[in-house]
Amino acid sequence: LSKPMGIVKIDFGDIAAPDSTWNVADTVDDNYGAGVASEVPEFQALDTLGNLTRLFVTTDELFFGNSDATGDAAAEGQDYIFLAVPGSIVAHPSAGALTANIYLDNLDPGKTYNLEMLARRDAIGNRSAEYHINDGLTQIVNAENNTTTTVWTGVSPDENGRIKLTIDKTNYQTAAGFGYINWLIITEN
């Protein structure tokens, strides 16, 4: 763990990343229309120089992706995975969840990390969610046409080297309601 990790950029979704400095993290099944949620399979991240890092990334099996290259994600130039409040997918009202987690594992428990993320969707409606780091450090983000990034500084992993980012719709659960994440940048201090 003593080797510096550097900067890791994660682009969530299935549209090509902006450049080769990004890790692309997409859900196993992007079948939003069928109401099928899935996870981002665990992967070992590369830093912005292309070096393999100790960081492993995965998610709960509660996210949806958008695989429609002609759909809104491509038209917006925004790529994302998202959480859907139950009742938000009209054809599949029982699909969805109120919270879902992204896990950053194998970090150095003796170091701190800065996290910067974008949550954006070019749409109107219930797009607000709480974003928690390690069940605390909460920020509320409205992803509706949002262009402002959210930043957490000096975040410590738990004793096992994990930082957990939770997207939480508990206080914003009116259907149709969604919580998004487009990208995440992790910098080791």
N, C-alpha and C positions, 0 to 999 in steps of 0.2 A: 504493500500500500504506500510505500514511501515515494514512489515515482510520481511526479506531478501529473494530474489528469489533463490539464489544459481546459479548453472550451469545447463543449459538446452541443451541437445543434440538432434538434429533432423536429422534423416536418411530419405532422400527423395527417394521414389521408393518402389517397392513391394517385394523385396528380404528381407529375415529376417535380422533384425538389428544385428550388431556384438555381442551385449550383452544386458542385461535388463536395462542398463542405458540410452538407446536411445529411443526416441519417433519415431515411424514409421509413415511417412506422405506420402501417395500415392494419385495419382489422382483417381477420381471417375471412369473414363473410361480409360483404358490403350490401347485403340484401335488405336494405331499409324497407323497400316496398312490400316485402314478404314478412316484415316484422321480426326478422332474425337478428338478434344482437350477438356479438362475438368479441373476442379480445384481440389486442395486438400481441402476437407471439413474442416470447422473450427473445431479445437480441442483445449482443454485446456491441456497444456503441463505439464509433470512431470519433476522434477529435477533429477539429477543423483542418488539421494538417494531414489527415488520413491515417493516423496512428491508432491502433487498437487500444482502447482504454479498459480499465477494470469495471466500468459502469455497465450494468445490465438493466434493461428497461422492459417492462411488461405492463399489462392492464388487467382489470377485472373483465369478465365475459359479459359486459353490460353496455358496450358501446356499439354504435352504428357508424358506418362509413357511407360514402357517396361515390359509387363507381360509375356514375353516368357522366361520361366525358363531355356530353353536350348539355348537361344539367347545370344548375345554378353554381355549383362549386367551380366548374371550368369558366363559366361566364363571368363570375366575380373575380377570377384570378385568385381565389382563396380556397385553400384545401383544409379539411378538418375531419375530425371524428366527433361524435356527439352522443349525448345522453338524452333520451326521450322520456318525459313524464308519462306514466301509464295513462292511456286514453288519448295520447297525442297522435298515434298512428291509426287513422280512422278505420282502415280495413282490419287492424289487429289491436283492438282496444286494451287487451291485457298485456301487450308487449311494453317493455320499458321498465325503468327503475327511478328512484328518487336520488340515489347517490351512486357514483362509480369512481374507482381509484386508478391512478397511474402510479406505478412503483419504480423508484430509482434505487437499485440495489448495488451492494458491494462498494459503497463509498467509504472513505476513511472517517471513522467516528471521531478522530482527533482534529478534523479540519471542519471549516464552515464552507458553505456554498451560496452563491447568488443564483437566483432563478428569475428568468424573464419569460413571460408568455404572452401570446396574443389569443384572445377569444373573440371571434368575429363571424358574423353572418350578415350578408346584405339582404335583410328581410325585416319585417316588422312583426311584433307580437311578443309573447312571453319568452324573452331571450336572456333574462337575468338569472344569475346563479351565484352562490357563494363558492369560493375556491379556498380550501383549507390546506395548509401545510402541516403534516403530522398532527392532525386533529386540532389544530389551533391556527394562529397566524392567518386569520380570515380576511379576505378581500371580496367585496361584492363587485361583480362585473356585469354590465349589460352589453351583450354581444351584438345587439342590434346596430348594424352599420358602424361598429366600434373600430377606431384606428389607434387607440391608446393601448400601450402594452402595460402589463401588470408586473411589478417587480417585488421580490422578496430578497433581502440581503442578510448575510450572516446566518444562514439556516444550518443548524446542526443535524446530522443524521442521528438515528437512534443508535443504541449500543451494538446493533447488528449491521450498521452501515446502510440503513434504509431511510429514504425520504419518501413520504407518501403525499401525493397531490390528489385531493378529493374534489370532485365537482358535485355540488350539493344543491338540489332543487327543492329541498324540504319546505323552505319558506316561499317558494315560487312554483307551486305545483298545479296551477290551473292549466288544464289541457287546452290547446296544444302548447306545451312548454318544452324547451330544449336548452341544454347546456353544451357549450362548444369548447374545443381547444384546437387551434390551428398549428401552433408551434411552441416549442419550449427550448430555451437556451440555459445550460447549466455551466457555471464557471466555478472552479475550485479556488478558494482563497489560500 
